[in-house]
Amino acid sequence: MLDNFFGTILTNGQFTGETFLEATVCSLLIGLFIAGMYMIKNSYSKSLVITMALLPTTVQMVIMLVNGNIGAGVAVAGAFSLVRFRSAPGKGQEITSIFLAMSVGLATGMGYLGVAACFAVIVSTANLILNVVNFGGRSEEERVLKITVPEDLDFEGKFEDIFDKYFMKYTVEEVKTTNMGSMYKLLYRVNMKKGESVKALMDEIRERNGNLEVSLNRPTVKADEL
């Protein structure tokens, strides 16, 4: 039973009209499944999900045509080397999903429909679970604190008592000059204690930095960052 499920539908590497239709329909269904699973917990564009849905079928067709034909394989490789993707760099999960769709296309192109379906289900489910549990994600309490101080203020040790009051932990990320050197900008990565008031924190900091700019934000990750 399992041997039949994980075996190939091709005979001696050759495909018929029936096996071609079976592989194509399977590729389309698995591609739609991959795209649908990706849409559940990720930000996406219409172009990306359509690409995920159709890529397995495209790769499957190429693999079926070059299967066992070295000359055709070299020609296809040369054609693909001319392709240039003129788009913004993608996130790590986008790249992973594209590779997943390509892997499915390779499997269906070689006739291993059961392998392709099983692999897509396992990887897509694992991706969904890791997103749901926020695997590798930053703590919800983690913030980025930015404080502007005048150049004549000795900021070292100036705010530590306030930080001890409102934060569980804090680290200095960056110190730089701004406004042609007349001010300093201090950047801290902090974890706020539960129940503490953000307004009270900022009011106390403003009393010591001369009422200059203070901001408290959640850390962000760029869309193209791996």
QUIWO-V822874 format. One record per backbone hydrogen bond with DSSP energy under -1.0 kcal/mol. NH is the residue of the N-H (numbers start at 0). CO is the residue of the C=O. Records with the same first field share a line. If there is no record, write none. Layout:
NH->CO  CO
//
This chain:
4->0
5->1
8->110
10->13
13->10
19->15
20->16
21->17
22->18
23->19
24->20
25->21
26->22
27->23
28->24
29->25
30->26
31->27
32->28
33->29
34->30
35->31
36->32
37->33
38->34
48->44
49->45
50->46
51->47
52->48
53->49
54->50
57->53
58->54
59->55
60->56
61->57
62->58
63->59
64->60
65->61
66->62
68->65
72->68
73->69
74->70
75->71
76->72
77->73
78->74
79->75
80->76
81->78
82->79
86->84
94->90
95->91
96->92
97->93
98->94
99->95
100->96
101->97
102->98
103->99
104->100
105->101
106->102
107->103
108->104
109->105
110->107
111->106
112->110
115->111
116->112
117->113
118->114
119->115
120->116
121->117
122->118
123->119
124->120
125->121
126->122
127->123
128->124
129->125
130->126
131->127
132->128
134->129
136->133
141->138
142->189
143->216
144->187
145->214
146->185
147->212
148->183
150->181
152->149
154->152
157->154
162->158
163->159
164->160
165->161
166->162
167->190
170->188
172->186
173->186
175->184
177->182
181->178
182->177
183->148
184->175
185->146
186->173
187->144
188->170
189->142
190->168
191->140
192->165
195->192
200->196
201->197
202->198
203->199
204->200
205->201
206->202
207->204
208->204
210->205
214->145
216->143
224->221
//
